[in-house]
Each structure stands twice: as structure tokens, then as C-alpha cells.
Amino acid sequence: MEDQVSNDKTPIAGHSVSLRTKLHNFLNKYALLILAILLLVVLPSFLGMFRLGLAAKYLSFAFPAVGIVLIWGYGGILSLGQAAFFGLGSYMMAMFLKLEAAANPDSSSGTALSTFFGTEGLPDFMAWNSVEVLPWWWEPFHHVWFTIPAILIIPAVLAFALGYVNFRNRVSGVYFAIVTLSISAIMMIVIIGNQGLTGGVNGINDFKTFMGLDLDGDRAKLVLYFITCILLLVAVSIGQFILRSRAGRVLVAIRDLEDRARFSGYDPAMFKAFIFSVAALFSSVGGAMFSIQWGLASPALVGIVPSIEMVIYAAVGGRLSLIGAVYGAFLVGYAKTVFSENFVEYWIYFIGALFVFVVMFLPKGLAGLVDLLRSPRERH
């Protein structure tokens, strides 16, 4: 009887494992499609315009999180300075928008105010700080055809140069993390210390149009939300393409056994610098989308705290999952909003507890939940 019972249970157990495996494979295979449906269909259908704007903010921070998965999870490079590249993109977009606002007579920082101070064409904070001539490095940001390529190229080139110099000299691990963290701190100090050129501690704000489009209108906010989602999906797709290519396989080999990869004829510094520049590009795009949607570029987005938060987004989502990084950034951002609205004095502790919980009980992040669908034998 026991044998019969045992034989009767075996097919059921096998069938259960099979279903779980099929579900696991389905979620892995169509993860990007599921994310696209969630972002492009589900959220706009169920969220009001204000909450959808908050979702766009969370998704702006998903760009650097995706980049951190590339460099940390697959490159073995822990960077605590992605906020610097996020800030570069944010400030370059804000410079273009501020110059457009300064030329707009209907803007509070437009020609009427500039005429009063005798500084026509200058942003308001420059007029208040007795700056009489627009700095030369502001001039190109009068043009959108310069601004958008600059957002894509300048952070990537700077990151490649910084990365190659450090990796060529075998600077890695915690030392490279300190270098990148220092860059974020220095950038924040420089911005705050140059009130008349960068807006100082207040940052650059009070711009409400983009090439004549009113950014305060619901239609514009909805369009910008969809643009953010599409760019984010493109970033994830680019990351997946890189990881599936030969360069991605070499990158993982360098992460696991760098000396063996070097002896095989590959230049680890070049591959590391390349993936570091790709991550910087993603961060810059996220910063630009943040500024254009929230009308703000602030030194608070550049310093040490946001740099560490971006690593937390990737860790919560799963440092080996590009799509998990998007969910991680969204979940942490949503949790910050909910906790800060309901627990004003203690919300930061709840965020810390969330991170500790994920690290202790979900070492693979949210992406690890999908692996739980597999049987223990398949996981090993």
C-alpha cells in the first residue's frame, strides 16, 4: 500500500515541478514584455496624473540602477559615483531649459526680470549674483541639437577616460568605489560653491517649457512619461544585447578571473571602461528625463546619499538582473513616498529596514523570487 501511495504521489509531484518550471521559464523569457505592458498599459490605466508623475520620477532613477547592474553585477565594479553622471545629464538639460525660459517674456525668469537687472538673456540666479555675461560654457546650450548629443556623449567620454586610467593602473574594488564616491562629493561641492554659475544650493529651476511645449500640462506629462518608459526599455534592451554578445561574455570572464582573461589576450581595462561608460550614459539620460519632468536640477541629486541610494535600487532588484533593477528602483521609490506620507518622522528607518530585509532574506533581490519557482534540485 505504501508503495502504491508513493507511486501515486510521484506523478503529482513531478507535474507540480513541471508547472513551476514552465512558469519560471515563461517569466524569464517574457520578462521584458511583461515590464513593457506594466509600464505602458497598466500604470497609465490605473494611476492618476499626479501618481503617474511620481512613477516617472521613480523610473528616472531606474536608469542608473540598470547601469549599476551592468558594472557591478556583471563587471565586478562597485561604483558609488553614478549620481555624478545622473547630475551631469540633469544639469545639461536644465541649462537648455533655463536659457529657453530666460528668453521667454512670460516666464518669471524671462526678459522682464532680466531687463530690470539689465542682464537680458541671463538666467535669474545669474542676475541676482551680479553675473553680467553668460559664461562661454553655457552658450552651446541655447541649442537643442547640441544639448541632446552632449547629454549622451560627455558623461560617457568622461566615464571612459576615468575608468580606463583607473583600471589600467589596477585600481578596483573598494578603492575604485572611493574614487567614484569622491567625484560625486567634489561635484556637489563645486555646484554649491558657484552660486552665480550653477544656481548653488537651490540648483537650476523654474522652467516650464521645452521647445515651446508647456511642461505643466497633463498631455505633456503623459507624453514625457511614455518617452521615459520607452527610453528605459531601450536601455534594458541594450544592456541585454551587450551581455549576450561576445563582449558581455568576456566581461563576465574578467569579473571571475581577470588574470586568466588578461593572459588570454584581452585587455580588462578596455572592457571595464567600456561598460562603465555605458552605465554613465544610462545615468545621464535618467538625469535629463528627471529635470525635464520635475523642472529641477539640484546638487541634492549629485552627492553621496543619492549615489548610495542608486546602489540600493540595484541590490533590491537583484544585482544580476537588469529588469529587476527597474522593479527595485520603482519599489524603493514607491516605499519612500508611502512611508514619508504616513510616517513622517520614521520613514527613513522603514527604508533602511526594507534594504536590510532584502539583503538578509533575498540575497538575489526581487529577481531571486522567480528562482524560487524552480525545484530545489533545479536551483542547484
Secondary structure, DSSP 8 states (H G I E B T S, - for coil): -HHHHHHHHHHHHHHHHHHHHHHHHHHHHTHHHHHHHIIIIIHHHHS-HHHHHHHHHHHHHHHHHHHHIIIIIIT----S-HHHHHHHHHHHHHHHHHHHHHT-TTSTTSHHHHHHHT-TTS-HHHHHTT--S--TTTGGGG-HHHHHHHHHHHHHHHHHHHHHHHHHTT--HHHHHHHHHHHHHHHHHHHHH-HHHH-GGG-EE---EETTEETTSHHHHHHHHHHHHHHHHHHHHHHHHHHHSHHHHHHHHHHH-HHHHHHTT--HHHHHHHHHHHHHHHHHHHHHHHHHHHTEE-GGGTSHHHHHHHHHHHHHH-TT-HHHHHHHHHHHHHHHHHHHHH-TTTHHHHHHHHHHHHHHH-TT-TTHHHHTTS-HHHH-
